Amino acid sequence: MSGLKLSKKKKELKSARVTVRLTPRSSRNRLSGWDGQSLKITLTAPPVEGEANKSLIKFLAKALALKAGDITIVSGISSRQKILEIIGLNQEELTEILNKMAAQERSS
């Protein structure tokens, strides 16, 4: 019986991936829009001892109304180009939210 509950939970888990082009040491934290298939994000944190990665996860978690633990850097831990996996949103939901955020940033 408990195996049935576990498999049901696994089916309910949603996840999505996004490629991010990160620019650290910026004047402010912001989502700058899309550059092809990559989401451009600028952060004030320096790229030292993982500070920019921590800041990226915190920034996106707040923007997406998720816990920081729901966001994982899958690839590019020491690179400006990163692939993030986000638990709790499917690909369509994530893309829709990020497009709205990018549009808001352009209009401000």
Z-matrix of the N, CA and C atoms (Angstrom, degrees):
N
C 1 1.449
C 2 1.521 1 110.95
N 3 1.342 2 118.00 1 -42.53
C 4 1.462 3 119.40 2 -179.17
C 5 1.526 4 111.03 3 -66.84
N 6 1.355 5 118.35 4 -30.39
C 7 1.452 6 121.80 5 176.10
C 8 1.517 7 111.21 6 -62.91
N 9 1.326 8 117.06 7 -35.47
C 10 1.453 9 122.02 8 178.01
C 11 1.525 10 110.75 9 -64.87
N 12 1.319 11 116.80 10 -42.65
C 13 1.459 12 120.41 11 178.67
C 14 1.524 13 111.15 12 -64.83
N 15 1.318 14 116.99 13 -39.93
C 16 1.458 15 121.06 14 -179.86
C 17 1.522 16 110.69 15 -63.02
N 18 1.334 17 116.97 16 -46.34
C 19 1.464 18 118.89 17 -179.26
C 20 1.526 19 110.84 18 -65.72
N 21 1.317 20 118.27 19 -33.03
C 22 1.453 21 120.96 20 177.26
C 23 1.530 22 109.91 21 -65.18
N 24 1.325 23 117.80 22 -41.36
C 25 1.462 24 121.10 23 178.40
C 26 1.524 25 110.87 24 -63.53
N 27 1.323 26 116.94 25 -41.14
C 28 1.458 27 120.39 26 179.77
C 29 1.521 28 110.93 27 -60.74
N 30 1.328 29 117.45 28 -38.91
C 31 1.457 30 121.08 29 178.86
C 32 1.523 31 111.58 30 -66.16
N 33 1.328 32 117.25 31 -30.78
C 34 1.456 33 121.29 32 -177.94
C 35 1.524 34 112.63 33 -79.42
N 36 1.331 35 117.80 34 -17.93
C 37 1.457 36 120.40 35 179.47
C 38 1.519 37 110.19 36 -67.95
N 39 1.325 38 114.96 37 130.12
C 40 1.454 39 120.32 38 176.56
C 41 1.516 40 107.33 39 -113.04
N 42 1.308 41 115.93 40 146.29
C 43 1.455 42 118.95 41 175.26
C 44 1.515 43 109.66 42 -149.14
N 45 1.312 44 114.09 43 158.59
C 46 1.462 45 121.11 44 179.64
C 47 1.519 46 107.93 45 -148.17
N 48 1.308 47 115.65 46 160.04
C 49 1.463 48 120.95 47 176.76
C 50 1.510 49 109.62 48 -124.45
N 51 1.321 50 114.26 49 148.47
C 52 1.461 51 120.45 50 177.22
C 53 1.527 52 108.25 51 -142.55
N 54 1.326 53 115.32 52 141.43
C 55 1.456 54 121.19 53 174.74
C 56 1.522 55 107.55 54 -92.66
N 57 1.329 56 115.92 55 131.29
C 58 1.464 57 122.12 56 -177.07
C 59 1.517 58 109.66 57 -120.38
N 60 1.311 59 116.17 58 135.96
C 61 1.470 60 122.88 59 171.13
C 62 1.521 61 105.44 60 -105.53
N 63 1.328 62 116.87 61 107.19
C 64 1.462 63 123.08 62 -173.58
C 65 1.520 64 111.55 63 -97.03
N 66 1.330 65 115.50 64 132.60
C 67 1.464 66 121.32 65 173.70
C 68 1.528 67 107.73 66 -117.36
N 69 1.330 68 117.41 67 105.03
C 70 1.470 69 120.42 68 179.16
C 71 1.527 70 111.11 69 -80.58
N 72 1.324 71 115.06 70 172.70
C 73 1.481 72 123.21 71 179.10
C 74 1.517 73 113.08 72 54.50
N 75 1.306 74 115.96 73 40.30
C 76 1.459 75 121.53 74 177.03
C 77 1.527 76 109.42 75 -88.24
N 78 1.310 77 116.62 76 172.36
C 79 1.463 78 120.23 77 179.72
C 80 1.521 79 112.25 78 -74.64
N 81 1.357 80 116.86 79 -23.04
C 82 1.472 81 119.91 80 177.65
C 83 1.519 82 110.16 81 -157.55
N 84 1.331 83 115.35 82 161.95
C 85 1.457 84 121.70 83 176.80
C 86 1.525 85 108.23 84 -83.13
N 87 1.354 86 115.82 85 125.63
C 88 1.456 87 117.91 86 177.82
C 89 1.515 88 111.11 87 -164.44
N 90 1.313 89 113.30 88 155.52
C 91 1.450 90 121.67 89 172.34
C 92 1.523 91 105.11 90 -90.98
N 93 1.320 92 117.00 91 117.84
C 94 1.461 93 120.93 92 -172.76
C 95 1.516 94 114.19 93 -93.68
N 96 1.325 95 118.43 94 -2.46
C 97 1.459 96 121.52 95 179.69
C 98 1.513 97 111.39 96 114.36
N 99 1.316 98 115.14 97 -160.44
C 100 1.460 99 121.81 98 -176.61
C 101 1.518 100 110.01 99 -109.43
N 102 1.320 101 115.23 100 143.14
C 103 1.458 102 122.92 101 172.39
C 104 1.531 103 105.26 102 -124.26
N 105 1.323 104 116.18 103 89.03
C 106 1.461 105 120.19 104 -172.10
C 107 1.512 106 109.77 105 67.77
N 108 1.308 107 117.37 106 -118.80
C 109 1.464 108 122.52 107 -179.85
C 110 1.530 109 113.03 108 -94.65
N 111 1.340 110 117.25 109 -0.89
C 112 1.463 111 121.20 110 -176.95
C 113 1.520 112 111.36 111 -103.57
N 114 1.315 113 115.01 112 137.27
C 115 1.451 114 122.13 113 174.38
C 116 1.518 115 108.04 114 -83.86
N 117 1.335 116 117.20 115 124.79
C 118 1.461 117 120.57 116 -179.96
C 119 1.526 118 109.10 117 -91.26
N 120 1.332 119 115.13 118 125.17
C 121 1.468 120 121.46 119 178.05
C 122 1.516 121 108.11 120 -130.62
N 123 1.337 122 115.91 121 133.20
C 124 1.460 123 120.99 122 174.99
C 125 1.527 124 108.07 123 -112.58
N 126 1.328 125 114.98 124 140.21
C 127 1.462 126 121.23 125 -177.94
C 128 1.522 127 110.07 126 -134.48
N 129 1.307 128 116.37 127 151.79
C 130 1.465 129 121.25 128 178.09
C 131 1.524 130 111.98 129 -77.89
N 132 1.306 131 117.78 130 -21.49
C 133 1.473 132 121.75 131 -176.05
C 134 1.530 133 111.21 132 -65.87
N 135 1.327 134 116.76 133 144.12
C 136 1.467 135 120.44 134 176.77
C 137 1.532 136 110.34 135 -79.97
N 138 1.334 137 116.47 136 156.41
C 139 1.463 138 119.69 137 179.02
C 140 1.531 139 111.71 138 -84.60
N 141 1.310 140 115.77 139 52.41
C 142 1.458 141 121.59 140 -175.50
C 143 1.529 142 108.94 141 -121.58
N 144 1.327 143 115.85 142 130.40
C 145 1.467 144 122.49 143 175.96
C 146 1.535 145 112.98 144 51.68
N 147 1.324 146 116.92 145 37.07
C 148 1.456 147 121.15 146 176.01
C 149 1.514 148 115.90 147 76.47
N 150 1.330 149 118.11 148 8.02
C 151 1.465 150 120.67 149 -177.65
C 152 1.525 151 112.30 150 -62.48
N 153 1.321 152 116.94 151 -41.96
C 154 1.463 153 119.69 152 -179.96
C 155 1.534 154 110.53 153 -66.33
N 156 1.327 155 117.58 154 -38.07
C 157 1.469 156 120.56 155 177.85
C 158 1.525 157 110.95 156 -64.34
N 159 1.321 158 117.04 157 -44.61
C 160 1.465 159 120.93 158 178.08
C 161 1.519 160 110.56 159 -62.09
N 162 1.306 161 116.13 160 -42.65
C 163 1.456 162 121.28 161 179.73
C 164 1.532 163 111.03 162 -65.36
N 165 1.316 164 117.02 163 -39.39
C 166 1.470 165 121.69 164 178.02
C 167 1.521 166 110.89 165 -60.79
N 168 1.311 167 116.41 166 -47.59
C 169 1.461 168 120.73 167 -179.35
C 170 1.531 169 110.45 168 -63.90
N 171 1.322 170 116.99 169 -43.84
C 172 1.465 171 121.15 170 179.01
C 173 1.530 172 110.95 171 -62.97
N 174 1.333 173 116.90 172 -43.99
C 175 1.464 174 122.47 173 179.77
C 176 1.531 175 111.01 174 -60.58
N 177 1.328 176 116.92 175 -49.40
C 178 1.462 177 119.97 176 -178.49
C 179 1.529 178 111.88 177 -69.10
N 180 1.317 179 117.61 178 -37.90
C 181 1.468 180 120.42 179 178.81
C 182 1.527 181 110.01 180 -60.05
N 183 1.308 182 116.84 181 -45.10
C 184 1.463 183 120.54 182 178.98
C 185 1.530 184 110.43 183 -64.83
N 186 1.327 185 117.14 184 -45.24
C 187 1.461 186 121.41 185 -178.00
C 188 1.528 187 112.21 186 -64.32
N 189 1.331 188 116.79 187 -33.96
C 190 1.459 189 121.36 188 -177.46
C 191 1.525 190 113.20 189 -96.73
N 192 1.326 191 116.90 190 2.07
C 193 1.470 192 123.10 191 -179.01
C 194 1.529 193 111.29 192 57.30
N 195 1.332 194 114.79 193 46.29
C 196 1.458 195 121.99 194 177.85
C 197 1.523 196 109.65 195 -123.74
N 198 1.335 197 115.87 196 171.11
C 199 1.457 198 120.24 197 173.67
C 200 1.523 199 108.31 198 -83.26
N 201 1.315 200 116.94 199 149.71
C 202 1.459 201 121.05 200 178.33
C 203 1.528 202 111.25 201 -58.06
N 204 1.309 203 117.14 202 -32.15
C 205 1.461 204 121.69 203 179.06
C 206 1.520 205 113.44 204 -67.56
N 207 1.331 206 117.23 205 -13.06
C 208 1.463 207 121.40 206 178.71
C 209 1.523 208 112.17 207 -84.85
N 210 1.324 209 116.95 208 -3.70
C 211 1.462 210 121.22 209 -178.47
C 212 1.526 211 108.89 210 -119.63
N 213 1.315 212 115.91 211 128.28
C 214 1.458 213 122.24 212 -178.44
C 215 1.519 214 110.08 213 -129.16
N 216 1.325 215 116.25 214 137.72
C 217 1.459 216 120.48 215 172.27
C 218 1.520 217 106.69 216 -83.98
N 219 1.318 218 115.90 217 112.09
C 220 1.458 219 122.51 218 -176.65
C 221 1.531 220 110.69 219 -85.65
N 222 1.322 221 115.52 220 -34.66
C 223 1.456 222 120.89 221 -176.58
C 224 1.524 223 109.22 222 -148.69
N 225 1.331 224 116.57 223 145.03
C 226 1.462 225 120.79 224 175.25
C 227 1.515 226 114.95 225 89.66
N 228 1.310 227 118.00 226 29.70
C 229 1.460 228 122.09 227 -176.88
C 230 1.530 229 112.24 228 -55.27
N 231 1.330 230 117.77 229 -32.48
C 232 1.465 231 120.25 230 -179.62
C 233 1.527 232 111.73 231 -115.40
N 234 1.318 233 116.28 232 21.20
C 235 1.460 234 121.92 233 -178.65
C 236 1.527 235 109.91 234 -121.09
N 237 1.326 236 116.24 235 160.26
C 238 1.468 237 119.54 236 174.80
C 239 1.520 238 110.92 237 -73.64
N 240 1.322 239 117.15 238 -27.57
C 241 1.467 240 122.80 239 177.97
C 242 1.518 241 108.06 240 -91.84
N 243 1.335 242 116.99 241 120.98
C 244 1.463 243 121.46 242 -175.47
C 245 1.522 244 110.44 243 -130.94
N 246 1.301 245 115.66 244 152.96
C 247 1.461 246 121.45 245 169.95
C 248 1.518 247 106.50 246 -114.54
N 249 1.333 248 115.53 247 124.41
C 250 1.461 249 121.65 248 -179.21
C 251 1.518 250 109.91 249 -111.08
N 252 1.329 251 115.47 250 141.40
C 253 1.452 252 120.51 251 171.24
C 254 1.518 253 107.65 252 -107.77
N 255 1.325 254 114.96 253 132.55
C 256 1.453 255 121.12 254 -176.22
C 257 1.519 256 108.36 255 -121.32
N 258 1.319 257 116.03 256 119.96
C 259 1.458 258 122.83 257 179.79
C 260 1.527 259 108.33 258 -92.57
N 261 1.326 260 116.62 259 135.71
C 262 1.458 261 120.72 260 176.39
C 263 1.518 262 113.43 261 112.10
N 264 1.328 263 116.86 262 -11.78
C 265 1.464 264 121.80 263 176.73
C 266 1.523 265 108.06 264 -132.19
N 267 1.327 266 116.45 265 143.68
C 268 1.458 267 117.50 266 172.35
C 269 1.531 268 108.14 267 -88.01
N 270 1.314 269 117.02 268 174.84
C 271 1.466 270 121.21 269 -173.68
C 272 1.531 271 111.88 270 -60.54
N 273 1.320 272 117.33 271 -41.42
C 274 1.468 273 120.90 272 -179.16
C 275 1.523 274 111.25 273 -65.31
N 276 1.335 275 116.60 274 -43.98
C 277 1.465 276 120.46 275 179.35
C 278 1.524 277 110.75 276 -62.50
N 279 1.325 278 116.11 277 -45.30
C 280 1.458 279 120.61 278 -179.45
C 281 1.529 280 111.06 279 -61.57
N 282 1.322 281 116.54 280 -47.45
C 283 1.462 282 120.60 281 -179.36
C 284 1.520 283 111.17 282 -61.08
N 285 1.323 284 116.83 283 -42.00
C 286 1.468 285 120.90 284 179.64
C 287 1.533 286 111.25 285 -62.19
N 288 1.311 287 117.20 286 -45.92
C 289 1.466 288 121.54 287 -179.81
C 290 1.527 289 110.58 288 -63.64
N 291 1.328 290 116.57 289 -46.34
C 292 1.465 291 120.20 290 -178.65
C 293 1.527 292 111.56 291 -65.44
N 294 1.328 293 117.73 292 -37.49
C 295 1.465 294 120.38 293 176.70
C 296 1.527 295 111.29 294 -63.93
N 297 1.322 296 117.24 295 -40.47
C 298 1.473 297 120.81 296 177.16
C 299 1.525 298 110.89 297 -63.97
N 300 1.343 299 115.91 298 -42.21
C 301 1.465 300 119.66 299 179.35
C 302 1.522 301 110.85 300 -64.00
N 303 1.317 302 117.13 301 -41.78
C 304 1.463 303 121.36 302 179.41
C 305 1.530 304 110.63 303 -64.66
N 306 1.319 305 117.14 304 -39.75
C 307 1.470 306 121.06 305 178.55
C 308 1.520 307 110.71 306 -65.34
N 309 1.323 308 117.32 307 -41.20
C 310 1.467 309 121.39 308 177.97
C 311 1.524 310 110.48 309 -62.46
N 312 1.313 311 116.47 310 -41.10
C 313 1.466 312 120.94 311 -179.33
C 314 1.522 313 110.51 312 -64.92
N 315 1.331 314 116.92 313 -39.75
C 316 1.474 315 120.49 314 179.16
C 317 1.521 316 111.71 315 -66.48
N 318 1.339 317 117.23 316 -34.13
C 319 1.462 318 120.07 317 -176.79
C 320 1.520 319 113.34 318 -83.30
N 321 1.334 320 117.54 319 -9.64
C 322 1.477 321 118.84 320 -178.96
C 323 1.502 322 112.42 321 -95.16
